[in-house]
Amino acid sequence: MNHVRTTLMAGLLVLTVASASGAQAPLSADALKRKATNIVSGTVVDVAVTTQKAKLESERGLFSRDRIFTIKLRVSNVSKGKAVKAGEEITIEAWQAHRRPPWHAGPQGHGNIPDKDDKITVYLKDKEGKVYSTIPPNGILINPLITP
């Protein structure tokens, strides 16, 4: 009986570990450039934060909340893409995991979130309506010394 219990527990552990997804590793500079549809630099005009139910998670209850950052950026330089022009003000959305179940090891969102007046370079991947998305986890470079 003890052997059966041990085998069942080992099987459950294997299934749990196999189905868990890990945090996303930072992308190389080349990978960011390849994935980005637009690469822009500029000054952050405003940052607003809200907390909402996680879009990527299926857990219920008090867990699985994300912080959504709405960043307004005054663009000074465009390194890639034609959708954004220098002098334009664009809205960018980024996110970070706020609350997760203790067993969760999935995506954590963006590592760096800028503050108002920060100089940033952003690797944009798409646009939903009037809001651009950035490439997680390291598609936002704060106060870059060298622009791409």
C-alpha positions in Angstrom: 0.0 0.0 0.0 2.8 2.3 0.8 4.4 1.7 -2.6 1.2 2.6 -4.4 0.9 5.8 -2.5 4.5 6.7 -3.2 4.0 6.0 -6.9 0.9 8.1 -7.1 2.6 11.0 -5.3 5.6 10.8 -7.7 3.3 10.8 -10.7 1.4 13.8 -9.4 4.7 15.6 -8.9 5.9 14.9 -12.4 2.6 16.1 -13.9 2.7 19.3 -11.8 6.3 20.1 -12.8 5.7 19.2 -16.5 2.7 21.5 -16.8 4.3 24.5 -15.0 5.7 27.3 -17.2 8.7 29.3 -16.0 9.3 33.0 -16.0 10.4 34.3 -19.4 14.2 34.8 -19.9 15.3 38.2 -21.1 15.8 38.4 -24.8 19.1 39.4 -26.5 19.4 42.8 -28.2 19.3 41.0 -31.6 16.2 39.1 -30.6 14.5 42.3 -29.5 15.3 44.0 -32.7 14.1 41.1 -34.8 10.8 40.8 -32.9 10.0 44.5 -32.8 7.8 46.1 -35.4 8.9 49.5 -34.1 11.7 50.7 -32.0 11.3 54.2 -30.5 13.0 56.4 -28.0 11.7 59.4 -26.0 10.6 60.9 -22.7 7.9 59.5 -20.5 5.1 62.0 -20.1 2.9 60.0 -17.7 2.5 56.6 -16.1 -0.8 55.3 -14.9 -1.2 52.0 -13.0 -4.3 49.8 -12.6 -4.7 46.3 -11.1 -6.9 43.8 -12.8 -7.6 40.0 -13.1 -4.7 38.4 -15.0 -5.5 37.8 -18.7 -3.0 34.9 -19.1 -4.1 32.9 -16.0 -7.0 30.6 -15.4 -6.8 30.5 -11.6 -9.8 31.8 -9.7 -10.3 33.8 -6.5 -7.9 36.3 -5.0 -4.9 35.1 -6.9 -3.8 36.0 -10.4 -3.9 39.8 -10.5 -1.7 41.9 -12.8 -0.6 45.5 -12.6 -1.2 47.2 -16.0 1.0 50.3 -16.7 -0.2 52.8 -19.3 2.8 54.8 -20.4 2.5 58.0 -22.4 5.7 58.6 -24.4 6.8 61.6 -26.4 8.8 60.1 -29.2 12.1 61.8 -30.1 13.7 59.1 -32.2 12.5 56.2 -34.4 15.1 53.4 -35.0 12.7 50.9 -36.7 9.3 51.1 -38.3 7.1 53.6 -40.0 4.0 53.6 -37.8 5.4 56.1 -35.3 7.0 59.5 -36.1 9.3 61.7 -34.0 7.4 64.3 -32.1 4.4 62.1 -31.8 2.9 61.1 -28.4 2.0 57.4 -28.1 0.5 55.2 -25.5 2.3 52.0 -24.5 1.0 49.2 -22.3 3.2 47.0 -20.1 2.3 44.7 -17.2 3.8 42.9 -14.2 2.5 40.0 -12.2 1.0 41.4 -9.0 -0.4 38.4 -7.2 -0.1 34.7 -8.1 -0.8 31.4 -6.3 2.2 30.2 -4.3 2.8 27.4 -6.9 2.8 29.7 -9.9 6.0 30.1 -11.9 4.7 31.5 -15.1 5.3 34.8 -17.0 6.0 37.8 -14.8 5.6 40.6 -17.3 7.9 43.4 -17.9 11.0 43.8 -15.7 11.5 47.6 -16.0 8.7 50.1 -15.7 9.7 53.7 -16.2 8.7 56.8 -14.2 7.6 60.2 -15.5 10.4 62.1 -17.2 12.6 59.0 -17.7 14.3 58.7 -21.1 13.5 55.3 -22.6 13.9 53.1 -25.6 10.9 50.8 -26.3 10.7 47.7 -28.5 7.1 47.6 -29.7 5.5 44.5 -31.0 2.0 45.4 -32.0 -0.8 47.9 -31.6 -4.3 47.2 -30.3 -6.5 50.2 -31.1 -4.4 53.2 -30.0 -2.2 51.4 -27.6 1.2 49.8 -28.4 2.4 46.6 -26.6 6.1 46.1 -25.7 8.1 42.9 -25.9 8.3 41.3 -22.4 10.3 40.9 -20.3 13.0 43.4 -21.3 11.4 45.4 -24.2 11.7 48.7 -22.1 15.2 50.1 -21.6 15.3 53.0 -19.1 17.8 55.8 -19.6 19.7 54.0 -22.3 23.2 55.3 -22.9 23.2 54.2 -26.5 20.0 54.1 -28.7 19.6 51.0 -30.9 
